[in-house]
Amino acid sequence: MGTITKKDLIDQIAERSKMKRPLVKMVVQDFLDQVIDELKKGNRLEFRDFGVFEVKQRAARTAQNPKTLERVEVPAKRTVKFKIGRLMRESLEEPPARPRVAAPVVVAKPRMSAQKIEA
């Protein structure tokens, strides 16, 4: 498994859609800015079958520094919760897709079949 960056996504979308990369970059960035703006306002974003983003208020609490064991007050804060949608959940339950390979893969022929191995 690896990490896919925003640049990687933009490149993939540009290639698949045959759109120019700067246009795709602008659209993706505008989408992400809109998501942030709506969450900042406290709105819930629902993308059917993909998932739901919503802002949750976390209560203030007392935590402990693991090194010094000193008690630390953690203030209340807003955070974003993501609830996975049906299609994403189902696709994650499937075995991982095989990675795409640029060049064809040549598979060597096995030397012995399972039938030939007998004791």
MOPAC internal coordinates of N, CA, C and O (Angstrom, degrees):
PM7 1SCF
backbone

  N    0.0000 0     0.00 0     0.00 0    0    0    0
  C    1.4448 1     0.00 0     0.00 0    1    0    0
  C    1.5176 1   109.35 1     0.00 0    2    1    0
  O    1.2310 1   120.85 1   -31.77 1    3    2    1
  N    1.2896 1   115.99 1   148.23 1    3    2    1
  C    1.4479 1   120.44 1  -179.41 1    5    3    2
  C    1.5129 1   110.63 1  -134.49 1    6    5    3
  O    1.2310 1   121.33 1     5.05 1    7    6    5
  N    1.2944 1   115.06 1  -174.95 1    7    6    5
  C    1.4591 1   121.50 1   178.59 1    9    7    6
  C    1.5228 1   108.60 1  -107.08 1   10    9    7
  O    1.2310 1   120.73 1   -48.85 1   11   10    9
  N    1.3164 1   116.20 1   131.15 1   11   10    9
  C    1.4547 1   122.19 1   175.91 1   13   11   10
  C    1.5265 1   107.10 1  -104.04 1   14   13   11
  O    1.2310 1   120.44 1   -55.61 1   15   14   13
  N    1.3054 1   116.76 1   124.39 1   15   14   13
  C    1.4608 1   121.01 1   179.99 1   17   15   14
  C    1.5284 1   110.16 1   -93.16 1   18   17   15
  O    1.2310 1   121.57 1    -9.21 1   19   18   17
  N    1.3278 1   114.61 1   170.79 1   19   18   17
  C    1.4610 1   119.70 1   176.60 1   21   19   18
  C    1.5267 1   109.84 1   -60.01 1   22   21   19
  O    1.2310 1   120.34 1   141.08 1   23   22   21
  N    1.3259 1   116.96 1   -38.92 1   23   22   21
  C    1.4608 1   121.00 1   178.22 1   25   23   22
  C    1.5254 1   110.64 1   -60.36 1   26   25   23
  O    1.2310 1   120.53 1   136.50 1   27   26   25
  N    1.3448 1   116.59 1   -43.50 1   27   26   25
  C    1.4634 1   120.72 1   178.53 1   29   27   26
  C    1.5292 1   110.79 1   -60.00 1   30   29   27
  O    1.2310 1   120.55 1   135.35 1   31   30   29
  N    1.3334 1   116.54 1   -44.65 1   31   30   29
  C    1.4673 1   120.27 1   179.40 1   33   31   30
  C    1.5270 1   111.06 1   -62.97 1   34   33   31
  O    1.2310 1   120.86 1   136.71 1   35   34   33
  N    1.3201 1   115.96 1   -43.29 1   35   34   33
  C    1.4624 1   120.21 1   179.47 1   37   35   34
  C    1.5231 1   110.08 1   -60.61 1   38   37   35
  O    1.2310 1   120.37 1   135.33 1   39   38   37
  N    1.3179 1   116.90 1   -44.67 1   39   38   37
  C    1.4678 1   121.07 1   179.14 1   41   39   38
  C    1.5288 1   110.80 1   -61.42 1   42   41   39
  O    1.2310 1   120.18 1   136.26 1   43   42   41
  N    1.3311 1   117.26 1   -43.74 1   43   42   41
  C    1.4651 1   120.96 1  -179.90 1   45   43   42
  C    1.5248 1   111.61 1   -64.34 1   46   45   43
  O    1.2310 1   120.56 1   135.96 1   47   46   45
  N    1.3346 1   116.53 1   -44.04 1   47   46   45
  C    1.4690 1   120.41 1   179.95 1   49   47   46
  C    1.5252 1   110.13 1   -64.97 1   50   49   47
  O    1.2310 1   120.17 1   136.53 1   51   50   49
  N    1.3261 1   117.28 1   -43.47 1   51   50   49
  C    1.4677 1   121.16 1   179.46 1   53   51   50
  C    1.5237 1   110.61 1   -60.45 1   54   53   51
  O    1.2310 1   120.50 1   137.68 1   55   54   53
  N    1.3151 1   116.65 1   -42.32 1   55   54   53
  C    1.4613 1   120.76 1  -178.97 1   57   55   54
  C    1.5329 1   110.96 1   -67.14 1   58   57   55
  O    1.2310 1   120.48 1   133.62 1   59   58   57
  N    1.3201 1   116.69 1   -46.38 1   59   58   57
  C    1.4734 1   120.37 1  -177.87 1   61   59   58
  C    1.5226 1   112.63 1   -68.37 1   62   61   59
  O    1.2310 1   120.72 1   141.46 1   63   62   61
  N    1.3280 1   116.23 1   -38.54 1   63   62   61
  C    1.4615 1   120.35 1  -175.86 1   65   63   62
  C    1.5264 1   113.11 1   -87.98 1   66   65   63
  O    1.2310 1   120.72 1   170.06 1   67   66   65
  N    1.3287 1   116.23 1    -9.94 1   67   66   65
  C    1.4739 1   121.87 1  -177.18 1   69   67   66
  C    1.5302 1   111.12 1    61.63 1   70   69   67
  O    1.2310 1   120.66 1  -153.05 1   71   70   69
  N    1.3398 1   116.34 1    26.95 1   71   70   69
  C    1.4705 1   121.53 1   177.09 1   73   71   70
  C    1.5212 1   108.00 1   -97.20 1   74   73   71
  O    1.2310 1   120.71 1   -22.42 1   75   74   73
  N    1.3092 1   116.25 1   157.58 1   75   74   73
  C    1.4575 1   120.72 1   178.92 1   77   75   74
  C    1.5282 1   109.26 1   -69.91 1   78   77   75
  O    1.2310 1   121.29 1   -39.97 1   79   78   77
  N    1.3347 1   115.13 1   140.03 1   79   78   77
  C    1.4567 1   121.65 1  -175.72 1   81   79   78
  C    1.5369 1   113.36 1   -56.80 1   82   81   79
  O    1.2310 1   118.54 1   136.60 1   83   82   81
  N    1.3463 1   120.39 1   -43.40 1   83   82   81
  C    1.4727 1   119.35 1  -179.89 1   85   83   82
  C    1.5345 1   112.87 1   -60.61 1   86   85   83
  O    1.2310 1   120.33 1   144.12 1   87   86   85
  N    1.3357 1   116.97 1   -35.88 1   87   86   85
  C    1.4518 1   120.23 1   178.21 1   89   87   86
  C    1.5297 1   110.55 1   -67.54 1   90   89   87
  O    1.2310 1   120.56 1   135.39 1   91   90   89
  N    1.3250 1   116.54 1   -44.61 1   91   90   89
  C    1.4652 1   120.80 1   178.53 1   93   91   90
  C    1.5260 1   109.97 1   -62.08 1   94   93   91
  O    1.2310 1   120.49 1   137.94 1   95   94   93
  N    1.3231 1   116.67 1   -42.06 1   95   94   93
  C    1.4621 1   120.95 1   179.30 1   97   95   94
  C    1.5266 1   110.83 1   -60.23 1   98   97   95
  O    1.2310 1   120.67 1   136.99 1   99   98   97
  N    1.3281 1   116.32 1   -43.01 1   99   98   97
  C    1.4592 1   120.86 1   179.89 1  101   99   98
  C    1.5382 1   110.88 1   -63.99 1  102  101   99
  O    1.2310 1   120.28 1   136.78 1  103  102  101
  N    1.3186 1   117.07 1   -43.22 1  103  102  101
  C    1.4633 1   121.18 1  -178.93 1  105  103  102
  C    1.5294 1   110.57 1   -66.38 1  106  105  103
  O    1.2310 1   119.97 1   134.66 1  107  106  105
  N    1.3210 1   117.67 1   -45.34 1  107  106  105
  C    1.4680 1   121.23 1   179.76 1  109  107  106
  C    1.5240 1   110.12 1   -62.50 1  110  109  107
  O    1.2310 1   120.25 1   135.46 1  111  110  109
  N    1.3312 1   117.14 1   -44.54 1  111  110  109
  C    1.4675 1   120.01 1  -179.79 1  113  111  110
  C    1.5179 1   110.79 1   -65.22 1  114  113  111
  O    1.2310 1   119.84 1   140.11 1  115  114  113
  N    1.3277 1   117.92 1   -39.89 1  115  114  113
  C    1.4588 1   121.04 1   178.01 1  117  115  114
  C    1.5253 1   110.36 1   -63.15 1  118  117  115
  O    1.2310 1   120.25 1   138.91 1  119  118  117
  N    1.3264 1   117.12 1   -41.09 1  119  118  117
  C    1.4628 1   121.45 1   177.75 1  121  119  118
  C    1.5337 1   110.44 1   -60.15 1  122  121  119
  O    1.2310 1   120.78 1   131.79 1  123  122  121
  N    1.3303 1   116.11 1   -48.21 1  123  122  121
  C    1.4621 1   120.17 1  -178.85 1  125  123  122
  C    1.5329 1   111.12 1   -64.22 1  126  125  123
  O    1.2310 1   120.42 1   140.77 1  127  126  125
  N    1.3385 1   116.79 1   -39.23 1  127  126  125
  C    1.4706 1   120.39 1   177.41 1  129  127  126
  C    1.5248 1   110.60 1   -62.64 1  130  129  127
  O    1.2310 1   120.16 1   139.42 1  131  130  129
  N    1.3307 1   117.31 1   -40.58 1  131  130  129
  C    1.4655 1   121.28 1   178.75 1  133  131  130
  C    1.5260 1   111.04 1   -64.53 1  134  133  131
  O    1.2310 1   120.30 1   138.92 1  135  134  133
  N    1.3200 1   117.04 1   -41.08 1  135  134  133
  C    1.4712 1   120.82 1   177.77 1  137  135  134
  C    1.5275 1   109.47 1   -59.90 1  138  137  135
  O    1.2310 1   120.45 1   133.39 1  139  138  137
  N    1.3223 1   116.74 1   -46.61 1  139  138  137
  C    1.4665 1   120.92 1   179.89 1  141  139  138
  C    1.5243 1   110.82 1   -62.51 1  142  141  139
  O    1.2310 1   120.45 1   135.07 1  143  142  141
  N    1.3414 1   116.75 1   -44.93 1  143  142  141
  C    1.4660 1   120.52 1  -179.06 1  145  143  142
  C    1.5337 1   111.31 1   -60.89 1  146  145  143
  O    1.2310 1   120.47 1   136.94 1  147  146  145
  N    1.3198 1   116.71 1   -43.06 1  147  146  145
  C    1.4700 1   119.97 1  -178.84 1  149  147  146
  C    1.5239 1   111.16 1   -68.18 1  150  149  147
  O    1.2310 1   120.29 1   140.33 1  151  150  149
  N    1.3141 1   117.05 1   -39.67 1  151  150  149
  C    1.4682 1   119.86 1   177.78 1  153  151  150
  C    1.5252 1   110.64 1   -66.91 1  154  153  151
  O    1.2310 1   120.62 1   142.72 1  155  154  153
  N    1.3332 1   116.43 1   -37.28 1  155  154  153
  C    1.4592 1   121.25 1   177.97 1  157  155  154
  C    1.5317 1   110.52 1   -60.17 1  158  157  155
  O    1.2310 1   120.72 1   143.81 1  159  158  157
  N    1.3319 1   116.22 1   -36.19 1  159  158  157
  C    1.4688 1   121.59 1   178.79 1  161  159  158
  C    1.5283 1   111.57 1   -75.88 1  162  161  159
  O    1.2310 1   120.29 1   170.89 1  163  162  161
  N    1.3240 1   117.05 1    -9.11 1  163  162  161
  C    1.4656 1   120.47 1  -179.50 1  165  163  162
  C    1.5203 1   112.85 1    92.41 1  166  165  163
  O    1.2310 1   120.38 1  -172.23 1  167  166  165
  N    1.3321 1   116.87 1     7.77 1  167  166  165
  C    1.4669 1   120.35 1  -179.16 1  169  167  166
  C    1.5216 1   111.39 1   -77.55 1  170  169  167
  O    1.2310 1   121.71 1   -27.32 1  171  170  169
  N    1.3055 1   114.33 1   152.68 1  171  170  169
  C    1.4673 1   122.89 1   176.78 1  173  171  170
  C    1.5204 1   107.05 1   -94.91 1  174  173  171
  O    1.2310 1   119.81 1   -47.61 1  175  174  173
  N    1.3278 1   117.96 1   132.39 1  175  174  173
  C    1.4617 1   121.38 1   178.42 1  177  175  174
  C    1.5132 1   108.76 1  -108.94 1  178  177  175
  O    1.2310 1   120.97 1   -58.08 1  179  178  177
  N    1.3092 1   115.76 1   121.92 1  179  178  177
  C    1.4646 1   120.63 1  -178.04 1  181  179  178
  C    1.5171 1   109.51 1  -118.04 1  182  181  179
  O    1.2310 1   121.18 1   -60.27 1  183  182  181
  N    1.3193 1   115.34 1   119.73 1  183  182  181
  C    1.4580 1   122.19 1   175.70 1  185  183  182
  C    1.5249 1   105.87 1  -113.46 1  186  185  183
  O    1.2310 1   120.72 1   -77.22 1  187  186  185
  N    1.3231 1   116.24 1   102.78 1  187  186  185
  C    1.4734 1   121.40 1  -174.96 1  189  187  186
  C    1.5187 1   111.83 1   -47.12 1  190  189  187
  O    1.2310 1   121.09 1   -46.09 1  191  190  189
  N    1.3104 1   115.51 1   133.91 1  191  190  189
  C    1.4623 1   125.44 1   177.79 1  193  191  190
  C    1.5288 1   113.82 1    68.43 1  194  193  191
  O    1.2310 1   119.64 1   163.95 1  195  194  193
  N    1.3154 1   118.30 1   -16.05 1  195  194  193
  C    1.4714 1   121.12 1   176.98 1  197  195  194
  C    1.5199 1   109.67 1   -90.00 1  198  197  195
  O    1.2310 1   120.98 1   123.41 1  199  198  197
  N    1.3419 1   115.74 1   -56.59 1  199  198  197
  C    1.4541 1   119.74 1   178.59 1  201  199  198
  C    1.5149 1   111.91 1   160.02 1  202  201  199
  O    1.2310 1   121.31 1     0.86 1  203  202  201
  N    1.3278 1   115.10 1  -179.14 1  203  202  201
  C    1.4621 1   122.38 1  -176.62 1  205  203  202
  C    1.5253 1   108.92 1  -127.92 1  206  205  203
  O    1.2310 1   121.11 1   -48.65 1  207  206  205
  N    1.3294 1   115.49 1   131.35 1  207  206  205
  C    1.4570 1   122.23 1   172.69 1  209  207  206
  C    1.5230 1   106.91 1  -104.46 1  210  209  207
  O    1.2310 1   120.51 1   -48.22 1  211  210  209
  N    1.3355 1   116.64 1   131.78 1  211  210  209
  C    1.4542 1   118.67 1   174.26 1  213  211  210
  C    1.5219 1   110.06 1  -146.54 1  214  213  211
  O    1.2310 1   121.54 1   -27.65 1  215  214  213
  N    1.3264 1   114.65 1   152.35 1  215  214  213
  C    1.4479 1   121.23 1  -179.41 1  217  215  214
  C    1.5246 1   108.16 1   -87.03 1  218  217  215
  O    1.2310 1   120.78 1   -47.47 1  219  218  217
  N    1.3228 1   116.12 1   132.53 1  219  218  217
  C    1.4644 1   122.31 1   177.22 1  221  219  218
  C    1.5162 1   108.54 1  -121.21 1  222  221  219
  O    1.2310 1   120.93 1   -34.80 1  223  222  221
  N    1.3113 1   115.82 1   145.20 1  223  222  221
  C    1.4603 1   121.55 1   176.38 1  225  223  222
  C    1.5252 1   107.98 1   -94.05 1  226  225  223
  O    1.2310 1   120.37 1   -57.04 1  227  226  225
  N    1.3103 1   116.89 1   122.96 1  227  226  225
  C    1.4652 1   121.15 1   176.32 1  229  227  226
  C    1.5272 1   108.13 1   -96.61 1  230  229  227
  O    1.2310 1   120.79 1   -47.23 1  231  230  229
  N    1.3061 1   116.09 1   132.77 1  231  230  229
  C    1.4584 1   121.81 1  -177.87 1  233  231  230
  C    1.5241 1   110.58 1   -71.39 1  234  233  231
  O    1.2310 1   121.50 1   -24.49 1  235  234  233
  N    1.3293 1   114.73 1   155.51 1  235  234  233
  C    1.4613 1   119.94 1   173.74 1  237  235  234
  C    1.5246 1   107.60 1   -65.84 1  238  237  235
  O    1.2310 1   120.88 1   -30.02 1  239  238  237
  N    1.3351 1   115.93 1   149.98 1  239  238  237
  C    1.4679 1   119.35 1  -178.41 1  241  239  238
  C    1.5135 1   109.89 1  -153.07 1  242  241  239
  O    1.2310 1   121.76 1   -11.78 1  243  242  241
  N    1.3112 1   114.23 1   168.22 1  243  242  241
  C    1.4507 1   120.69 1   175.31 1  245  243  242
  C    1.5217 1   107.58 1  -105.58 1  246  245  243
  O    1.2310 1   120.77 1   -52.06 1  247  246  245
  N    1.3218 1   116.13 1   127.94 1  247  246  245
  C    1.4596 1   121.42 1   179.39 1  249  247  246
  C    1.5280 1   108.19 1  -117.36 1  250  249  247
  O    1.2310 1   121.00 1    -1.72 1  251  250  249
  N    1.3277 1   115.69 1   178.28 1  251  250  249
  C    1.4506 1   119.92 1  -179.31 1  253  251  250
  C    1.5246 1   109.74 1  -131.57 1  254  253  251
  O    1.2310 1   120.65 1   -49.03 1  255  254  253
  N    1.3256 1   116.36 1   130.97 1  255  254  253
  C    1.4511 1   121.47 1   175.91 1  257  255  254
  C    1.5278 1   107.36 1   -70.59 1  258  257  255
  O    1.2310 1   119.42 1   -59.49 1  259  258  257
  N    1.3437 1   118.72 1   120.51 1  259  258  257
  C    1.4584 1   120.43 1  -175.86 1  261  259  258
  C    1.5361 1   114.18 1   -65.71 1  262  261  259
  O    1.2310 1   119.98 1   153.12 1  263  262  261
  N    1.3224 1   117.65 1   -26.88 1  263  262  261
  C    1.4690 1   120.11 1  -179.91 1  265  263  262
  C    1.5297 1   111.87 1   -78.06 1  266  265  263
  O    1.2310 1   121.08 1   130.30 1  267  266  265
  N    1.3334 1   115.54 1   -49.70 1  267  266  265
  C    1.4676 1   119.99 1  -173.75 1  269  267  266
  C    1.5206 1   112.64 1   -98.12 1  270  269  267
  O    1.2310 1   119.98 1   169.03 1  271  270  269
  N    1.3255 1   117.64 1   -10.97 1  271  270  269
  C    1.4693 1   124.03 1  -176.20 1  273  271  270
  C    1.5310 1   112.37 1    62.04 1  274  273  271
  O    1.2310 1   121.08 1  -163.78 1  275  274  273
  N    1.3343 1   115.53 1    16.22 1  275  274  273
  C    1.4612 1   121.16 1   179.06 1  277  275  274
  C    1.5263 1   109.46 1   -77.18 1  278  277  275
  O    1.2310 1   120.35 1   -40.26 1  279  278  277
  N    1.3199 1   116.94 1   139.74 1  279  278  277
  C    1.4674 1   122.60 1   176.84 1  281  279  278
  C    1.5265 1   108.70 1   -74.47 1  282  281  279
  O    1.2310 1   121.08 1   -42.61 1  283  282  281
  N    1.3470 1   115.54 1   137.39 1  283  282  281
  C    1.4558 1   121.48 1  -178.53 1  285  283  282
  C    1.5233 1   108.35 1  -131.70 1  286  285  283
  O    1.2310 1   120.70 1   -47.55 1  287  286  285
  N    1.3189 1   116.26 1   132.45 1  287  286  285
  C    1.4652 1   120.48 1   177.11 1  289  287  286
  C    1.5309 1   108.67 1   -83.69 1  290  289  287
  O    1.2310 1   120.69 1   -53.79 1  291  290  289
  N    1.3259 1   116.28 1   126.21 1  291  290  289
  C    1.4605 1   121.92 1   177.97 1  293  291  290
  C    1.5267 1   106.39 1  -106.31 1  294  293  291
  O    1.2310 1   119.80 1   -59.14 1  295  294  293
  N    1.3292 1   117.98 1   120.86 1  295  294  293
  C    1.4660 1   120.00 1  -177.22 1  297  295  294
  C    1.5325 1   112.18 1   -71.30 1  298  297  295
  O    1.2310 1   120.76 1   -18.99 1  299  298  297
  N    1.3235 1   116.15 1   161.01 1  299  298  297
  C    1.4575 1   121.58 1   175.08 1  301  299  298
  C    1.5235 1   108.39 1   -63.35 1  302  301  299
  O    1.2310 1   120.64 1   -31.08 1  303  302  301
  N    1.3242 1   116.38 1   148.92 1  303  302  301
  C    1.4645 1   118.94 1   179.08 1  305  303  302
  C    1.5195 1   109.92 1  -154.15 1  306  305  303
  O    1.2310 1   121.63 1   -18.26 1  307  306  305
  N    1.3163 1   114.48 1   161.74 1  307  306  305
  C    1.4598 1   120.99 1   175.43 1  309  307  306
  C    1.5197 1   108.11 1   -95.04 1  310  309  307
  O    1.2310 1   120.89 1   -38.45 1  311  310  309
  N    1.3177 1   115.91 1   141.55 1  311  310  309
  C    1.4536 1   120.94 1   178.54 1  313  311  310
  C    1.5212 1   108.73 1  -140.09 1  314  313  311
  O    1.2310 1   120.08 1   -14.67 1  315  314  313
  N    1.3092 1   117.46 1   165.33 1  315  314  313
  C    1.4596 1   121.74 1  -179.59 1  317  315  314
  C    1.5244 1   109.11 1  -104.37 1  318  317  315
  O    1.2310 1   121.62 1   -48.94 1  319  318  317
  N    1.3172 1   114.51 1   131.06 1  319  318  317
  C    1.4589 1   121.09 1   177.01 1  321  319  318
  C    1.5326 1   107.22 1  -109.13 1  322  321  319
  O    1.2310 1   120.79 1   -41.50 1  323  322  321
  N    1.3269 1   116.09 1   138.50 1  323  322  321
  C    1.4595 1   120.89 1   176.31 1  325  323  322
  C    1.5123 1   108.36 1  -117.76 1  326  325  323
  O    1.2310 1   121.09 1   -54.24 1  327  326  325
  N    1.3189 1   115.52 1   125.76 1  327  326  325
  C    1.4622 1   120.45 1   176.20 1  329  327  326
  C    1.5227 1   106.77 1  -109.41 1  330  329  327
  O    1.2310 1   120.64 1   -57.64 1  331  330  329
  N    1.3149 1   116.39 1   122.36 1  331  330  329
  C    1.4568 1   122.58 1  -175.15 1  333  331  330
  C    1.5363 1   110.92 1   -66.66 1  334  333  331
  O    1.2310 1   120.99 1   -37.39 1  335  334  333
  N    1.3255 1   115.70 1   142.61 1  335  334  333
  C    1.4557 1   122.07 1   178.70 1  337  335  334
  C    1.5223 1   112.16 1   -89.58 1  338  337  335
  O    1.2310 1   121.09 1   -10.63 1  339  338  337
  N    1.3184 1   115.52 1   169.37 1  339  338  337
  C    1.4627 1   122.31 1  -174.29 1  341  339  338
  C    1.5297 1   112.86 1   -59.16 1  342  341  339
  O    1.2310 1   119.55 1   127.96 1  343  342  341
  N    1.3201 1   118.46 1   -52.04 1  343  342  341
  C    1.4675 1   120.14 1  -177.37 1  345  343  342
  C    1.5219 1   112.30 1   -63.29 1  346  345  343
  O    1.2310 1   120.57 1   140.51 1  347  346  345
  N    1.3306 1   116.52 1   -39.49 1  347  346  345
  C    1.4590 1   118.85 1   178.84 1  349  347  346
  C    1.5249 1   109.86 1   -66.42 1  350  349  347
  O    1.2310 1   120.26 1   136.27 1  351  350  349
  N    1.3263 1   117.11 1   -43.73 1  351  350  349
  C    1.4646 1   120.48 1   179.88 1  353  351  350
  C    1.5244 1   110.34 1   -59.51 1  354  353  351
  O    1.2310 1   120.71 1   134.46 1  355  354  353
  N    1.3432 1   116.25 1   -45.54 1  355  354  353
  C    1.4675 1   120.17 1  -179.73 1  357  355  354
  C    1.5234 1   111.39 1   -64.39 1  358  357  355
  O    1.2310 1   120.19 1   139.73 1  359  358  357
  N    1.3252 1   117.24 1   -40.27 1  359  358  357
  C    1.4642 1   118.98 1  -178.86 1  361  359  358
  C    1.5251 1   111.50 1   -70.12 1  362  361  359
  O    1.2310 1   119.84 1   149.69 1  363  362  361
  N    1.3354 1   117.90 1   -30.31 1  363  362  361
  C    1.4567 1   120.66 1   177.73 1  365  363  362
  C    1.5215 1   111.88 1   -73.90 1  366  365  363
  O    1.2310 1   120.29 1   157.52 1  367  366  365
  N    1.3208 1   117.06 1   -22.48 1  367  366  365
  C    1.4560 1   120.79 1   178.56 1  369  367  366
  C    1.5286 1   111.80 1   -78.36 1  370  369  367
  O    1.2310 1   120.24 1   160.54 1  371  370  369
  N    1.3294 1   117.15 1   -19.46 1  371  370  369
  C    1.4543 1   121.69 1   177.23 1  373  371  370
  C    1.5212 1   109.14 1   -74.75 1  374  373  371
  O    1.2310 1   120.07 1   -22.82 1  375  374  373
  N    1.3372 1   117.46 1   157.18 1  375  374  373
  C    1.4706 1   118.68 1   176.20 1  377  375  374
  C    1.5249 1   109.75 1   -61.17 1  378  377  375
  O    1.2310 1   120.19 1   -30.69 1  379  378  377
  N    1.3358 1   117.24 1   149.31 1  379  378  377
  C    1.4711 1   119.58 1  -179.10 1  381  379  378
  C    1.5225 1   111.67 1   -59.96 1  382  381  379
  O    1.2310 1   121.64 1   -35.98 1  383  382  381
  N    1.3221 1   114.46 1   144.02 1  383  382  381
  C    1.4677 1   120.12 1   177.65 1  385  383  382
  C    1.5166 1   108.68 1   -67.96 1  386  385  383
  O    1.2310 1   121.03 1   -34.13 1  387  386  385
  N    1.3125 1   115.63 1   145.87 1  387  386  385
  C    1.4630 1   119.58 1   177.72 1  389  387  386
  C    1.5155 1   108.73 1   -70.10 1  390  389  387
  O    1.2310 1   120.15 1   -39.50 1  391  390  389
  N    1.3313 1   117.31 1   140.50 1  391  390  389
  C    1.4704 1   119.27 1  -179.94 1  393  391  390
  C    1.5214 1   111.20 1   -64.14 1  394  393  391
  O    1.2310 1   121.76 1   -35.14 1  395  394  393
  N    1.3204 1   114.24 1   144.86 1  395  394  393
  C    1.4707 1   119.63 1   177.39 1  397  395  394
  C    1.5076 1   109.02 1   -74.27 1  398  397  395
  O    1.2310 1   121.12 1   -41.16 1  399  398  397
  N    1.3193 1   115.47 1   138.84 1  399  398  397
  C    1.4583 1   120.99 1  -179.36 1  401  399  398
  C    1.5257 1   107.69 1  -118.27 1  402  401  399
  O    1.2310 1   120.60 1   -46.89 1  403  402  401
  N    1.3261 1   116.45 1   133.11 1  403  402  401
  C    1.4554 1   121.08 1  -177.37 1  405  403  402
  C    1.5266 1   111.08 1   -66.38 1  406  405  403
  O    1.2310 1   120.19 1   135.51 1  407  406  405
  N    1.3083 1   117.24 1   -44.49 1  407  406  405
  C    1.4617 1   121.54 1  -178.86 1  409  407  406
  C    1.5261 1   109.28 1  -100.08 1  410  409  407
  O    1.2310 1   119.74 1   -27.33 1  411  410  409
  N    1.3362 1   118.10 1   152.67 1  411  410  409
  C    1.4602 1   119.27 1   178.26 1  413  411  410
  C    1.5282 1   110.61 1   -63.45 1  414  413  411
  O    1.2310 1   121.26 1   -34.65 1  415  414  413
  N    1.3064 1   115.19 1   145.35 1  415  414  413
  C    1.4568 1   120.74 1  -179.36 1  417  415  414
  C    1.5161 1   108.65 1   -94.87 1  418  417  415
  O    1.2310 1   120.50 1   -50.56 1  419  418  417
  N    1.3183 1   116.65 1   129.44 1  419  418  417
  C    1.4568 1   122.02 1   178.22 1  421  419  418
  C    1.5187 1   107.15 1  -101.35 1  422  421  419
  O    1.2310 1   120.81 1   -57.43 1  423  422  421
  N    1.3347 1   116.06 1   122.57 1  423  422  421
  C    1.4522 1   120.94 1  -178.86 1  425  423  422
  C    1.5188 1   108.27 1  -102.45 1  426  425  423
  O    1.2310 1   120.99 1   -52.29 1  427  426  425
  N    1.3219 1   115.71 1   127.71 1  427  426  425
  C    1.4583 1   120.36 1   179.56 1  429  427  426
  C    1.5213 1   109.82 1   -72.10 1  430  429  427
  O    1.2310 1   120.85 1   -36.19 1  431  430  429
  N    1.3038 1   115.98 1   143.81 1  431  430  429
  C    1.4500 1   121.98 1   179.22 1  433  431  430
  C    1.5289 1   108.59 1   -75.60 1  434  433  431
  O    1.2310 1   119.39 1   -46.10 1  435  434  433
  N    1.3528 1   118.77 1   133.90 1  435  434  433
  C    1.4580 1   119.33 1   179.28 1  437  435  434
  C    1.5233 1   110.58 1   -65.47 1  438  437  435
  O    1.2310 1   120.78 1   -33.02 1  439  438  437
  N    1.3308 1   116.11 1   146.98 1  439  438  437
  C    1.4595 1   120.51 1  -177.57 1  441  439  438
  C    1.5213 1   112.07 1   -77.40 1  442  441  439
  O    1.2310 1   120.11 1   143.85 1  443  442  441
  N    1.3302 1   117.40 1   -36.15 1  443  442  441
  C    1.4593 1   120.97 1   179.14 1  445  443  442
  C    1.5144 1   109.19 1  -128.47 1  446  445  443
  O    1.2310 1   119.99 1   -37.69 1  447  446  445
  N    1.2847 1   117.62 1   142.31 1  447  446  445
  C    1.4505 1   120.49 1   175.37 1  449  447  446
  C    1.5157 1   108.66 1   -87.69 1  450  449  447
  O    1.2310 1   120.38 1   -15.01 1  451  450  449
  N    1.3104 1   116.87 1   164.99 1  451  450  449
  C    1.4501 1   122.02 1  -178.66 1  453  451  450
  C    1.5236 1   110.67 1   -64.81 1  454  453  451
  O    1.2310 1   119.62 1   152.04 1  455  454  453
  N    1.3268 1   118.33 1   -27.96 1  455  454  453
  C    1.4604 1   122.17 1  -178.57 1  457  455  454
  C    1.5193 1   111.24 1   -69.36 1  458  457  455
  O    1.2310 1   119.19 1   148.88 1  459  458  457
  N    1.3044 1   119.15 1   -31.12 1  459  458  457
  C    1.4580 1   122.82 1  -177.00 1  461  459  458
  C    1.5200 1   112.90 1   -75.97 1  462  461  459
  O    1.2310 1   120.50 1   161.14 1  463  462  461
  N    1.3449 1   116.65 1   -18.86 1  463  462  461
  C    1.4620 1   119.81 1  -177.49 1  465  463  462
  C    1.5266 1   107.81 1   -88.85 1  466  465  463
  O    1.2310 1   120.50 1   -78.35 1  467  466  465
  N    1.2912 1   116.65 1   101.65 1  467  466  465
  C    1.4531 1   122.15 1   178.44 1  469  467  466
  C    1.5107 1   108.57 1  -134.87 1  470  469  467
  O    1.2310 1   120.61 1   -31.91 1  471  470  469
  N    1.3397 1   116.44 1   148.09 1  471  470  469
  C    1.4534 1   119.87 1  -179.28 1  473  471  470
  C    1.5021 1   111.99 1   -92.33 1  474  473  471
  O    1.2310 1   120.10 1   180.00 1  475  474  473

